[in-house]
Amino acid sequence: MSVFEIQPRMDVWPACLQRLEAELPPEDVLALLRPLLPARQGDGLVLYAPNVFVRDEVQSRYLPRIRELVHHFGGLSQVVLDVGSPHRPSAATPPAPVTPAAAAASNEAASPFHGNVDPHYTFDNFVEGRSNQLARAAAWHAAQKPGDRGHNPLLLYGGTGLGKTHLMHAAGNEMRRLNPAARVLYLRSNTFYDAFFRSLQEKTTDQFKRQFHKIDALLIDDIQFFAGKDRTQEEFFHTFNALFEGRQQIILTCDRYPREVDGLEPRLKSRLGWGLSVAIDPPDFETRAQIVLSKARERGAVIPDEVAELIAKKMRSNVRELEGAINKLIAQAGLLGKPVTLEFAQETLRDLWRAQQQSISIPNIQKAVADYYGLQLREMLGKKRNRSLARPRQMAMALAKELTEHSLPEIGMAFDGRDHTTVLHACRQIRSLIESDAKLHEDWEKLLRKLSE
């Protein structure tokens, strides 16, 4: 009988994982801990990571806490981290935690390559709308023809919670569907940073660099994290060049257009402009309503259209806030055994509405617009009608109508007592100019992203 007793659903690890989920950021649990597969070895526990990056991150950041929990829940005296699978363990699993200098290459070659791509994010469950249509099309093309110069690198940028990471994972999953042997690696930028600096400390930089020679696509989230980190940018610059020349697909995300990120080296900004950069904007009302219905279906719940429309009307910023509202609504309905009606939703989500109104207020909008155009707030709100002041004033009024629940008269009063017809004219004027003036359209989208963060 094998020395390994394979127990993928053993009680000890799920209990530990549940405790860690309550202690750690959700993104760390998803990217680093959930991919680990457990197996018993004598009086110890072996946790198999899908690749070296995950193993090293878990080892450096969470192994001591995991050991405490494994001992607490299972009385086990040892925890070993390895790369591979319980079904195909590496040839020699050492009795102590594996170091980054261990035989990583042979271990990886003997096991499937998972690469941290989350299988739950697909193109099928991505809700498409006007705000993300181009980004979805670009990600789809990159997945269908990885390495194509027109879409390599592909950069998706926009505010938090708008679907950038979803599309990145969806592209990775589509690449693997079309080619099951494709080696697609997903990393958050801080994971790249941590792994690189560990390789410097442990003098394993050659091994670090070799990881990227073996992959077909590299997906890196939140590259704005590289700002100001010169050594990391230098390494990523060389990694980028090697992948690009090898026609390996690169997909990146950023919270804003990279040229706007202070601290990114000019040559790196230049490289990021070689392929295609696409913005993802906050979803419009129709898309928000469809997202609500889709997220409810994913959770096995059916909610009336009028409830979805209410949530879409109230929650205007990003998908994560919509998900939060849905989760709270469904959980509360289940606990109380009540149907999800319009009245129930209004009562249950009342606190969320209040928080939403406080976070995006007319004064906040006015200040953001004045700062964006380099104006004094009192000038923008004043009586002067020259275009350099009138257009930003109209922009602020239109944003107030778009992002708040205030009526036209209430918005007018906040702009030095102007009439509601002035606000209505401003909204119509800005909406018309957005369709015809590229610069104004860019201003509108940037301000929307800023106010929705």
C-alpha positions as MATLAB code, in Angstrom:
seq = 'MSVFEIQPRMDVWPACLQRLEAELPPEDVLALLRPLLPARQGDGLVLYAPNVFVRDEVQSRYLPRIRELVHHFGGLSQVVLDVGSPHRPSAATPPAPVTPAAAAASNEAASPFHGNVDPHYTFDNFVEGRSNQLARAAAWHAAQKPGDRGHNPLLLYGGTGLGKTHLMHAAGNEMRRLNPAARVLYLRSNTFYDAFFRSLQEKTTDQFKRQFHKIDALLIDDIQFFAGKDRTQEEFFHTFNALFEGRQQIILTCDRYPREVDGLEPRLKSRLGWGLSVAIDPPDFETRAQIVLSKARERGAVIPDEVAELIAKKMRSNVRELEGAINKLIAQAGLLGKPVTLEFAQETLRDLWRAQQQSISIPNIQKAVADYYGLQLREMLGKKRNRSLARPRQMAMALAKELTEHSLPEIGMAFDGRDHTTVLHACRQIRSLIESDAKLHEDWEKLLRKLSE';
ca = [
       0.000    0.000    0.000;
       1.259    3.481   -0.857;
       2.680    5.600    1.918;
       0.177    8.247    0.808;
      -3.377    7.903    2.017;
      -5.294   10.078   -0.432;
      -8.125   11.921    1.273;
      -9.118   14.947   -0.819;
     -12.108   15.580    1.475;
     -10.434   14.770    4.763;
     -11.919   16.574    7.763;
      -8.746   18.314    8.945;
      -8.027   20.469    5.910;
     -11.617   21.688    5.308;
     -11.790   22.721    8.968;
      -8.495   24.593    8.635;
      -9.601   26.195    5.380;
     -12.859   27.368    6.913;
     -10.954   29.063    9.725;
      -8.475   30.642    7.286;
     -11.335   31.996    5.164;
     -12.539   33.909    8.225;
      -9.068   35.339    8.885;
      -7.601   36.143    5.464;
      -8.490   38.292    2.435;
     -10.868   36.436    0.064;
      -8.504   36.881   -2.888;
      -5.681   35.107   -1.002;
      -7.950   32.227   -0.065;
      -9.099   31.880   -3.671;
      -5.680   32.176   -5.328;
      -3.438   30.447   -2.776;
      -5.306   28.191   -0.359;
      -8.233   26.678   -2.240;
      -5.938   25.197   -4.941;
      -4.098   23.138   -2.282;
      -4.887   19.409   -2.294;
      -4.428   17.462    0.970;
      -3.045   13.969    1.561;
      -2.115   12.153    4.779;
       1.433   10.906    5.290;
       1.958    9.093    8.567;
       1.176   11.543   11.365;
       1.498   14.537    9.051;
      -0.331   16.339    6.280;
       0.985   17.014    2.765;
      -0.538   19.957    0.882;
       0.018   19.895   -2.861;
       0.176   23.216   -4.708;
      -0.510   23.442   -8.459;
       2.766   25.263   -9.111;
       5.884   26.712   -7.502;
       4.421   30.215   -7.136;
       1.519   29.040   -4.991;
       3.730   26.780   -2.905;
       6.263   29.523   -2.188;
       3.607   32.106   -1.336;
       1.826   29.774    1.073;
       5.131   28.729    2.623;
       6.359   32.274    3.239;
       3.076   33.815    4.372;
       0.764   31.223    5.888;
       2.587   27.988    6.738;
       3.058   28.739   10.479;
      -0.670   29.461   10.890;
      -1.600   26.367    8.858;
       0.578   24.238   11.149;
      -1.192   25.641   14.203;
      -4.609   24.869   12.765;
      -3.679   21.386   11.535;
      -2.438   20.524   15.006;
      -5.535   22.077   16.600;
      -8.105   20.324   14.418;
      -6.319   17.050   13.699;
      -3.560   16.624   16.240;
      -1.113   16.194   13.360;
       2.492   17.089   14.080;
       3.805   17.938   10.628;
       2.741   19.892    7.530;
       4.645   19.549    4.254;
       4.171   21.693    1.147;
       4.896   20.147   -2.237;
       4.142   20.722   -5.915;
       2.023   18.200   -7.741;
      -1.002   16.117   -6.856;
      -1.885   13.475   -4.249;
      -2.461   11.118   -7.145;
       0.938   11.852   -8.670;
       3.277   12.880   -5.857;
       6.807   13.932   -6.620;
       9.443   11.228   -6.502;
      10.722   12.154   -3.077;
       8.698   14.284   -0.733;
      11.096   15.556    1.947;
      10.183   15.342    5.621;
      10.366   19.157    5.947;
       8.685   21.947    3.996;
       9.993   22.164    0.456;
      12.271   25.156   -0.179;
      12.136   27.252   -3.340;
      15.491   25.772   -4.332;
      14.084   22.208   -4.342;
      13.678   20.297   -7.582;
      10.750   22.374   -8.811;
      11.181   21.737  -12.499;
      10.969   17.962  -12.221;
       7.994   18.180   -9.873;
       6.068   20.442  -12.239;
       6.856   18.296  -15.239;
       5.355   15.286  -13.457;
       2.038   16.951  -12.669;
      -0.726   18.837  -14.515;
      -0.222   22.577  -14.891;
      -3.073   24.478  -13.238;
      -1.682   27.993  -13.146;
      -4.216   29.515  -10.689;
      -6.834   30.197  -13.389;
     -10.223   30.203  -11.663;
     -12.594   27.858  -13.536;
     -15.663   29.709  -12.250;
     -15.009   32.730  -14.479;
     -16.070   32.073  -18.069;
     -17.367   34.031  -21.025;
     -20.715   32.269  -20.589;
     -21.351   33.751  -17.136;
     -19.992   37.209  -17.975;
     -22.843   39.688  -18.409;
     -22.136   41.758  -21.497;
     -23.303   45.352  -21.895;
     -22.359   48.545  -23.641;
     -19.774   49.396  -20.970;
     -17.755   46.179  -21.418;
     -18.625   44.991  -24.921;
     -15.300   45.902  -26.503;
     -13.311   44.459  -23.599;
     -15.149   41.146  -23.860;
     -14.580   40.997  -27.604;
     -10.864   41.705  -27.132;
     -10.476   39.035  -24.436;
     -12.345   36.537  -26.614;
     -10.067   37.244  -29.560;
      -6.951   36.867  -27.401;
      -8.234   33.494  -26.206;
      -9.059   32.313  -29.715;
      -5.750   33.448  -31.241;
      -3.218   33.726  -28.406;
      -0.082   35.613  -29.384;
      -1.754   37.517  -32.218;
       0.139   40.800  -32.477;
      -3.004   42.919  -32.632;
      -4.105   41.694  -29.180;
      -0.768   41.039  -27.515;
      -0.374   42.360  -24.951;
      -4.029   42.849  -24.068;
      -4.513   45.427  -21.323;
      -7.890   45.792  -19.609;
      -8.208   48.872  -17.423;
     -10.908   50.436  -15.276;
     -12.084   50.863  -11.696;
     -12.535   48.219   -9.047;
     -15.184   45.554   -9.485;
     -16.034   46.133  -13.153;
     -15.127   42.671  -14.492;
     -11.466   42.960  -15.523;
     -10.386   39.905  -13.547;
     -13.423   37.942  -14.716;
     -12.517   38.531  -18.362;
      -8.858   37.681  -17.715;
      -9.760   34.317  -16.153;
     -12.396   33.714  -18.837;
      -9.735   34.137  -21.528;
      -7.436   31.737  -19.678;
     -10.182   29.136  -19.363;
     -11.084   29.476  -23.031;
      -7.435   28.957  -24.037;
      -7.361   25.784  -21.973;
     -10.658   24.603  -23.413;
      -9.360   25.003  -26.940;
      -5.986   23.480  -26.035;
      -6.078   21.347  -22.848;
      -2.267   21.233  -22.863;
      -1.976   25.041  -22.754;
       0.033   26.285  -19.789;
      -1.766   29.443  -18.653;
      -0.402   31.172  -15.541;
      -2.417   33.718  -13.546;
      -0.633   35.896  -10.985;
      -1.525   38.948   -9.011;
       1.164   41.597   -9.351;
       2.091   41.421   -5.676;
       2.590   37.652   -6.038;
       5.045   38.281   -8.868;
       6.783   40.883   -6.711;
       7.010   38.625   -3.651;
       8.246   35.630   -5.638;
      10.869   37.695   -7.448;
      12.288   39.162   -4.255;
      12.355   35.771   -2.615;
      14.371   34.475   -5.545;
      16.853   37.319   -5.026;
      17.215   36.506   -1.347;
      17.606   32.783   -1.963;
      19.733   33.227   -5.110;
      17.258   31.319   -7.280;
      16.558   33.998   -9.899;
      17.452   31.661  -12.764;
      14.794   29.241  -11.558;
      12.339   32.123  -11.223;
      12.957   33.189  -14.814;
      12.675   29.645  -16.159;
       9.066   29.456  -14.950;
       8.058   31.838  -17.718;
       9.867   29.935  -20.469;
       7.450   27.043  -20.012;
       4.141   28.864  -20.230;
       1.882   29.697  -23.162;
       0.112   32.676  -21.581;
       0.758   34.982  -18.645;
      -2.117   36.802  -16.915;
      -1.156   39.470  -14.368;
      -3.687   41.412  -12.309;
      -3.307   45.011  -11.083;
      -0.005   46.059  -12.633;
      -0.315   49.472  -10.982;
       1.182   47.658   -7.983;
       4.547   47.692   -9.828;
       4.699   51.501   -9.589;
       7.840   52.653   -7.798;
       9.313   49.132   -7.578;
      12.256   49.537   -9.934;
      13.823   46.077   -9.568;
      10.473   44.367  -10.099;
       9.741   46.506  -13.161;
      13.165   45.641  -14.558;
      12.496   41.922  -14.186;
       8.977   42.192  -15.556;
      10.297   44.208  -18.497;
      12.614   41.344  -19.475;
       9.914   38.750  -18.836;
       7.520   40.744  -21.016;
      10.046   40.968  -23.860;
      10.783   37.242  -23.764;
       7.105   36.309  -23.829;
       6.292   38.816  -26.555;
       9.115   37.628  -28.795;
       8.027   34.044  -28.198;
       4.485   34.960  -29.281;
       3.133   33.904  -25.879;
      -0.060   35.704  -24.922;
       0.103   38.422  -22.240;
      -3.055   39.752  -20.576;
      -2.808   42.475  -17.938;
      -5.188   44.557  -15.863;
      -4.751   47.989  -14.334;
      -7.020   50.295  -12.355;
      -6.392   53.116  -14.854;
      -4.707   53.722  -18.177;
      -1.029   52.883  -17.527;
       0.270   56.227  -18.803;
      -1.644   57.789  -15.903;
       0.132   55.613  -13.302;
       2.931   57.546  -11.600;
       5.992   55.435  -10.915;
       5.794   53.131  -13.938;
       8.916   53.333  -16.074;
       8.440   54.984  -19.507;
       9.845   51.973  -21.356;
       7.357   49.686  -19.596;
       4.502   52.042  -20.428;
       5.693   51.959  -24.023;
       5.685   48.147  -24.086;
       2.158   48.057  -22.705;
       1.068   50.155  -25.676;
       2.299   47.624  -28.232;
      -0.924   45.641  -28.288;
      -4.483   46.616  -27.415;
      -5.665   48.633  -24.405;
      -9.389   48.573  -23.630;
     -11.310   50.403  -20.911;
     -14.114   48.820  -18.917;
     -16.592   51.397  -17.679;
     -19.205   51.194  -14.919;
     -22.232   49.234  -16.174;
     -25.329   51.073  -17.320;
     -28.750   50.463  -15.793;
     -29.786   47.634  -18.129;
     -26.494   45.806  -17.638;
     -26.693   46.212  -13.872;
     -30.166   44.680  -13.853;
     -28.984   41.719  -15.933;
     -25.998   41.244  -13.610;
     -28.326   41.088  -10.611;
     -30.531   38.452  -12.270;
     -27.488   36.453  -13.393;
     -25.841   36.483   -9.942;
     -29.115   35.417   -8.337;
     -29.420   32.459  -10.745;
     -25.841   31.421   -9.951;
     -26.892   31.175   -6.308;
     -29.968   29.117   -7.139;
     -32.379   31.949   -6.408;
     -35.069   33.534   -8.536;
     -35.921   37.167   -7.890;
     -38.582   39.307   -9.573;
     -37.517   41.669  -12.337;
     -38.783   44.633  -10.310;
     -36.356   43.755   -7.499;
     -33.460   43.487   -9.952;
     -34.393   46.871  -11.378;
     -34.585   48.397   -7.888;
     -31.091   47.148   -7.008;
     -29.745   48.292  -10.384;
     -31.214   51.732   -9.829;
     -29.787   52.101   -6.334;
     -26.361   50.456   -6.787;
     -24.594   52.345   -9.566;
     -20.896   51.821   -9.055;
     -19.606   48.287   -9.655;
     -20.372   44.597   -9.869;
     -18.990   43.756   -6.428;
     -21.488   46.044   -4.738;
     -24.279   44.455   -6.756;
     -23.081   41.021   -5.632;
     -22.981   42.194   -2.031;
     -26.578   43.347   -2.256;
     -27.686   40.043   -3.824;
     -25.833   37.974   -1.214;
     -27.404   39.902    1.656;
     -30.873   39.719    0.146;
     -30.782   35.973   -0.535;
     -29.200   35.141    2.826;
     -31.764   37.199    4.739;
     -34.671   35.682    2.808;
     -33.367   32.183    3.536;
     -32.898   32.832    7.247;
     -36.356   34.351    7.662;
     -38.094   31.997    5.226;
     -39.586   34.892    3.295;
     -40.021   35.419   -0.444;
     -37.957   38.123   -2.136;
     -40.474   40.847   -2.836;
     -40.007   44.520   -3.634;
     -40.987   45.496   -0.081;
     -38.646   42.901    1.433;
     -35.735   44.139   -0.709;
     -36.359   47.769    0.249;
     -36.359   46.903    3.946;
     -33.402   44.486    3.848;
     -31.122   46.691    1.770;
     -32.034   50.022    3.342;
     -28.634   50.383    5.036;
     -26.828   49.670    1.775;
     -28.848   52.371    0.021;
     -27.911   54.853    2.717;
     -24.201   53.998    2.482;
     -24.353   54.288   -1.306;
     -25.920   57.754   -1.132;
     -23.301   58.927    1.356;
     -20.377   57.676   -0.760;
     -21.504   59.444   -3.949;
     -22.914   62.848   -3.056;
     -23.344   66.027   -5.073;
     -20.527   67.812   -3.158;
     -18.221   64.870   -3.895;
     -19.087   65.067   -7.574;
     -18.596   68.832   -7.690;
     -15.169   68.594   -6.072;
     -14.071   65.728   -8.339;
     -15.060   67.635  -11.481;
     -13.431   70.887  -10.309;
     -10.202   69.041   -9.458;
     -10.255   67.196  -12.785;
     -10.480   70.436  -14.780;
      -8.140   72.370  -12.484;
     -10.792   74.835  -11.340;
     -11.690   76.468   -8.075;
     -14.979   75.034   -6.823;
     -16.494   78.496   -6.253;
     -15.650   79.420   -9.864;
     -17.385   76.347  -11.274;
     -20.492   76.939   -9.167;
     -20.584   80.676   -9.861;
     -22.564   82.758  -12.352;
     -19.961   83.102  -15.105;
     -20.982   81.428  -18.380;
     -17.708   81.296  -20.311;
     -17.149   77.866  -21.821;
     -14.153   76.956  -19.647;
     -16.514   77.048  -16.660;
     -19.875   76.214  -18.212;
     -18.851   72.854  -19.679;
     -17.398   71.455  -16.415;
     -20.487   72.778  -14.603;
     -22.725   70.904  -17.044;
     -20.555   67.807  -16.620;
     -20.993   67.937  -12.841;
     -24.762   68.348  -13.189;
     -25.016   65.397  -15.594;
     -22.919   63.216  -13.289;
     -25.107   64.195  -10.333;
     -28.176   63.092  -12.298;
     -26.455   59.849  -13.351;
     -25.005   58.840   -9.991;
     -27.419   60.117   -7.349;
     -31.129   59.884   -6.565;
     -31.572   63.652   -6.345;
     -34.256   65.324   -8.429;
     -33.502   67.994  -11.026;
     -34.623   70.828   -8.696;
     -32.449   69.447   -5.881;
     -29.429   69.285   -8.200;
     -30.132   72.826   -9.394;
     -30.246   74.122   -5.818;
     -26.828   72.539   -5.161;
     -25.446   74.530   -8.102;
     -25.971   77.991   -6.670;
     -29.773   77.814   -6.879;
     -30.105   77.166  -10.609;
     -33.447   76.226  -12.136;
     -34.291   72.583  -12.890;
     -34.562   73.423  -16.608;
     -30.886   74.445  -16.547;
     -29.985   71.029  -15.129;
     -32.131   69.255  -17.722;
     -30.437   71.215  -20.523;
     -27.006   70.363  -19.087;
     -27.824   66.636  -18.960;
     -29.086   66.611  -22.548;
     -26.117   68.648  -23.757;
     -23.528   66.375  -22.136;
     -25.292   63.219  -23.312;
     -25.276   64.545  -26.885;
     -21.630   65.655  -26.758;
     -20.479   62.313  -25.337;
     -21.652   60.697  -28.566;
     -19.812   63.140  -30.839;
     -16.838   64.582  -28.924;
     -14.089   62.033  -28.211;
     -12.355   64.222  -25.628;
     -15.551   64.874  -23.698;
     -16.393   61.165  -23.850;
     -12.978   60.401  -22.347;
     -13.545   62.989  -19.594;
     -16.940   61.472  -18.790;
     -15.573   57.924  -18.542;
     -12.597   58.957  -16.408;
     -14.802   60.870  -13.995;
     -17.251   57.974  -13.795;
     -14.393   55.597  -12.928;
     -12.990   58.007  -10.351;
     -16.322   58.501   -8.624;
     -17.138   54.772   -8.708;
     -13.923   53.606   -7.041;
];
